[in-house]
Amino acid sequence: MSYQTKVSRILRAVSLVMAIIALGAGVAHARKKKAAPPPADLPHKINNLATRLNGLALDESGPTTGTIEKLVLDHMQEWLSAQDPRAAPSDVPPRRELEAAFGLLHYPIFAWPRTFVRSWKGATLTGIGYTLGWTDYERVNVVAVFETAEGNTRLAAVTHFVPRTDLNYEFLPAPPSGDLRFIVWGTRLGRSQPRLTAILYDYDGQSLKPLWRDVDAYDGKIEVGPQTVTVRYLREDEYVQAVQRGEKPSRYEALYQITPQGLQLVHDHDIPF
């Protein structure tokens, strides 16, 4: 074997070794890059978790939505604790903070914040609520009440209302006990008409207690006045039969009187469509 041939083989061997080393370094770098932890800030954490909801049925979503709920409520308690107690009560700052927490979500995942602030027995009650959805039908919601008094904020109560609906609040006059009373209501999609669910909650400083509920009112509409609550709705079987005949269905109205005990039915009868 000539001297030049030996040198050529040695150079090829060195080149092969260098290529293997470079490839190994590249793979190691790729693995290191892939294993890097997600960003630590809250919107990124929530978004990273929420992407797991794609394709999940509602009854499979609990672990993920529960983790998101804990992140959100823990953050909001910390945020509320840091607020200036001399500031005028307003639901705008907590709503903006909640919107920022969900700020990185994108279609098909969405979150609709719903907040309220009420003065109550020398304290301030802040409602932190949201609907988290990943399809038009698969949705969960949360309503948490935080109580702030003498500079301290605590999570006083949490409820999850009902799944697959959006979230709205209507407040009732305080009863003689001074409890906070409000109706949480929302609608969900139905086969032909939306369904209304409404629950009246009482907060006594310890927990949220449901005093009245109306579940899945067909094409339901709710109206809260100073002394009454009205629910207007259709009956599904009558609606289907009327549509088949080309007629207008009967519409019904349930009128409730607001009482210290909750809501008392006054009448429930048909009205013009």
VENBELFEN-V113444 format. One record per residue. N is the residue number from 1. PHI is phi in degrees with one decimal (999 if undefined). OMEGA is omega in radians with two decimals (* if undefined). D_CENTER is the distance of its C-alpha to the mean C-alpha in Angstrom with 2 decimals. Layout:
n phi omega d_center
N PHI OMEGA D_CENTER
N PHI OMEGA D_CENTER
//
This chain:
n phi omega d_center
1 999 -3.09 78.47
2 -74.8 3.12 78.90
3 -62.2 -3.12 77.50
4 -65.3 3.12 75.34
5 -64.6 3.11 73.83
6 -60.3 -3.13 72.89
7 -63.0 -3.14 71.25
8 -62.3 3.12 69.29
9 -65.0 3.13 67.94
10 -62.5 -3.14 66.99
11 -63.7 3.11 65.08
12 -64.7 3.12 63.21
13 -65.0 3.12 62.30
14 -63.4 3.13 61.07
15 -61.8 3.13 58.96
16 -63.9 3.12 57.42
17 -61.9 3.14 56.58
18 -63.6 3.12 54.98
19 -65.0 3.12 52.89
20 -63.4 3.12 51.66
21 -62.0 -3.14 50.81
22 -63.9 3.12 48.92
23 -62.8 3.12 47.00
24 -63.1 3.11 46.11
25 -64.5 3.14 44.94
26 -64.9 3.11 42.78
27 -62.1 -3.14 41.17
28 -62.1 3.13 40.61
29 -64.9 3.12 39.03
30 -63.1 3.12 36.75
31 -63.9 3.14 35.74
32 -62.8 -3.13 35.18
33 -67.1 -3.13 33.08
34 -67.3 -3.07 30.99
35 -86.1 -3.11 30.46
36 -62.8 -3.12 29.30
37 -68.7 3.11 26.07
38 -68.0 3.10 22.96
39 -55.3 -3.00 22.55
40 -86.2 -3.06 21.65
41 -73.8 -2.98 19.48
42 -59.3 -3.12 15.77
43 -57.3 3.10 14.66
44 -68.0 3.11 17.02
45 -60.2 -3.12 15.94
46 -64.5 -3.13 12.27
47 -64.1 3.13 13.72
48 -61.6 3.09 16.33
49 -71.6 -3.04 14.10
50 -64.3 3.12 11.79
51 -63.9 3.09 15.11
52 -69.6 -3.09 15.89
53 -76.6 -3.14 13.48
54 -55.5 3.11 15.90
55 84.6 -3.12 17.98
56 -86.0 2.96 16.30
57 -77.2 -3.07 16.13
58 -57.1 -3.08 13.28
59 -73.9 3.07 15.70
60 -105.0 -2.95 16.37
61 -91.8 -2.99 12.96
62 -52.0 -3.12 12.75
63 -58.9 -3.11 14.59
64 -74.7 -3.12 12.64
65 -66.8 3.09 9.02
66 -66.9 3.10 10.76
67 -65.8 3.09 12.48
68 -61.5 3.13 9.66
69 -58.1 -3.14 8.25
70 -63.8 3.10 11.92
71 -59.1 -3.09 12.55
72 -66.7 -3.06 10.04
73 -69.5 3.07 11.23
74 -62.2 3.14 14.75
75 -65.2 -3.09 14.84
76 -67.1 3.07 13.73
77 -64.4 3.11 16.36
78 -64.0 -3.13 18.88
79 -66.1 3.13 18.23
80 -62.7 3.14 18.56
81 -64.2 -3.09 21.66
82 -90.2 -3.08 23.23
83 -78.1 3.13 23.05
84 -69.6 -3.12 26.37
85 -65.4 3.14 26.78
86 -83.6 -3.12 29.18
87 -70.6 3.12 26.67
88 -65.6 -3.13 25.97
89 -60.7 3.12 22.62
90 -155.5 3.12 20.21
91 -86.6 -3.09 16.51
92 -69.6 -3.13 17.18
93 -58.9 3.12 17.56
94 -65.1 3.10 14.35
95 -65.6 3.12 12.42
96 -65.2 3.12 14.57
97 -65.8 3.11 14.08
98 -67.5 3.09 10.30
99 -60.5 3.13 11.13
100 -65.1 3.14 13.80
101 -62.0 3.14 11.84
102 -98.4 -2.95 10.11
103 -64.9 -3.10 13.48
104 -98.0 3.11 14.92
105 -66.7 3.11 12.62
106 -144.1 -3.05 14.77
107 -48.9 0.14 15.38
108 -90.2 -3.11 14.57
109 -87.7 -3.12 11.30
110 -146.9 3.05 8.97
111 -141.4 3.12 5.98
112 -114.0 3.12 6.36
113 -71.0 3.04 6.71
114 -139.1 -3.08 8.31
115 -124.8 2.98 10.94
116 -148.9 3.06 14.27
117 -135.0 -3.14 17.45
118 -136.4 2.98 20.22
119 -79.1 -3.02 23.61
120 -154.7 3.04 24.46
121 49.6 3.11 27.72
122 80.8 3.12 28.47
123 -117.0 3.04 25.05
124 -117.7 3.09 21.96
125 -102.3 3.11 18.66
126 -115.8 3.07 15.55
127 -92.9 3.10 12.26
128 -114.1 -3.11 9.30
129 -132.4 3.07 6.08
130 -160.6 2.95 3.01
131 -108.5 3.11 2.56
132 -112.0 -3.10 3.92
133 -133.1 3.09 7.45
134 -132.4 2.86 10.98
135 -145.9 3.09 13.12
136 -66.1 -3.06 13.45
137 -111.9 -3.10 13.31
138 -85.4 -3.10 11.39
139 -144.2 2.96 7.70
140 -127.3 3.08 5.72
141 -140.6 -3.07 3.72
142 -138.0 2.96 5.06
143 -128.7 3.10 7.84
144 -118.2 3.09 10.41
145 -112.5 3.07 13.80
146 -104.5 3.11 16.06
147 -111.4 3.12 19.73
148 -115.7 3.14 22.10
149 -148.1 3.12 25.81
150 53.0 3.07 28.90
151 80.4 -3.14 27.09
152 -111.7 3.13 25.05
153 -117.4 3.09 21.28
154 -132.5 3.01 19.92
155 -78.4 -3.00 16.71
156 -91.3 -3.09 17.85
157 -164.9 3.09 15.40
158 -138.6 3.00 12.10
159 -138.8 -3.12 11.06
160 -112.7 3.08 8.71
161 49.2 3.11 10.17
162 -132.3 -3.12 10.85
163 -72.5 3.02 9.68
164 70.4 3.11 10.22
165 -116.1 2.91 9.56
166 -87.5 -2.94 8.11
167 -141.6 3.11 7.96
168 -143.7 -3.14 11.20
169 -123.9 2.94 13.57
170 -137.3 -3.05 17.34
171 -100.4 3.12 19.57
172 -103.9 3.05 22.79
173 -58.6 3.14 26.01
174 -69.0 3.06 26.41
175 -74.5 3.13 28.68
176 -55.9 3.13 31.88
177 -70.4 -3.10 30.19
178 84.7 3.13 28.05
179 -60.7 3.02 24.77
180 -83.7 3.13 21.62
181 -126.2 3.12 20.66
182 -151.3 3.10 17.83
183 -98.9 2.96 16.55
184 -98.2 3.14 12.94
185 -138.1 3.13 13.25
186 -163.0 3.12 11.87
187 -122.3 3.03 13.70
188 -126.3 3.13 13.80
189 -70.0 3.04 16.52
190 -122.0 -3.12 19.84
191 -66.8 3.14 23.12
192 -132.7 -3.12 24.60
193 -136.6 3.07 22.57
194 -68.2 3.14 18.96
195 -113.2 3.14 18.23
196 -99.1 2.95 17.14
197 -126.1 3.13 15.85
198 -136.8 3.12 16.23
199 -132.6 3.04 16.54
200 -91.1 3.12 18.56
201 -108.2 3.05 17.78
202 -119.6 3.06 20.49
203 -109.8 -3.08 20.15
204 -108.1 -3.10 23.61
205 100.3 -3.12 23.10
206 -118.0 -3.07 22.55
207 -159.7 3.01 19.70
208 -96.3 -3.12 17.60
209 -116.4 3.07 19.80
210 -75.0 -3.14 19.23
211 -105.1 -3.07 22.40
212 -161.3 3.07 22.01
213 -151.1 3.02 19.99
214 -133.9 -2.96 20.54
215 -110.4 3.00 18.99
216 58.9 3.03 19.18
217 -67.3 -3.03 21.54
218 -70.3 -3.05 22.98
219 53.4 -3.04 22.53
220 -75.7 3.05 21.57
221 -131.8 -3.14 21.46
222 -119.8 3.11 21.00
223 -136.6 -3.11 22.97
224 -110.3 3.11 23.13
225 -109.5 -3.13 26.47
226 -62.8 -3.08 28.29
227 -128.2 -3.07 29.74
228 -137.6 3.00 28.27
229 -126.3 -3.11 25.22
230 -119.5 3.04 25.92
231 -121.1 3.09 24.30
232 -110.4 -3.01 26.00
233 -157.4 3.02 25.71
234 -112.1 2.97 27.79
235 -104.9 -2.94 29.13
236 -58.3 -3.09 28.44
237 -63.1 3.12 31.94
238 -67.3 3.13 33.65
239 -63.3 -3.12 31.63
240 -62.3 -3.13 32.62
241 -65.0 -3.14 36.23
242 -65.7 3.12 36.46
243 -62.5 3.13 35.18
244 -64.5 3.12 37.75
245 -88.3 -3.10 40.44
246 74.8 -3.11 39.40
247 -113.8 3.04 38.79
248 -87.4 -3.14 36.10
249 -77.0 3.03 34.31
250 -73.5 3.00 34.28
251 -110.8 -3.07 31.30
252 -119.8 3.13 30.68
253 -132.3 3.03 29.75
254 -107.9 -3.13 28.76
255 -108.2 -3.13 29.54
256 -119.3 3.03 28.56
257 -89.9 3.08 30.23
258 -78.7 -3.10 28.29
259 -128.3 3.06 30.19
260 -58.9 -3.13 30.12
261 -86.0 -3.12 29.14
262 140.5 3.12 26.21
263 -123.5 3.13 26.77
264 -117.6 -3.11 30.11
265 -66.8 3.09 30.75
266 -96.4 3.05 33.53
267 -156.5 3.07 33.90
268 -145.3 -3.06 32.31
269 -145.9 -3.13 34.47
270 -78.3 3.14 34.75
271 -135.7 3.09 34.89
272 -59.0 -3.07 36.01
273 -63.6 * 33.63
//
